[in-house]
Amino acid sequence: MEISERGLSALIGTDFRVGDKLELEPIGGGKAEAIVRRSAGRLYAFEFLNLSPEQLQMIRDRCKTLPLYNGKIIGV
């Protein structure tokens, strides 16, 4: 749904609990450790942990090319 240097939100079919730690990929060209911060139905908010400077730069560069998120949630 959205991504920033701090984390991302996504609609997914797997169940997680707030506080669960996991690896997401591809994030900035590789794997990223993340923690579940919020959930609402199938919508989850993940906070990135310990991204490398290269991953942060790749996310910054990619975000410059994406449209702004309008906040509408479909399918939750």
ABEGO torsion letter per residue (X at the ends): XBBBAAEBBBBBABBBBBGBBBBBOBBGGBBBBBBBABBBEABBBBBBBGBBAAAAAAAAAAAAABBBBAGBBBGX
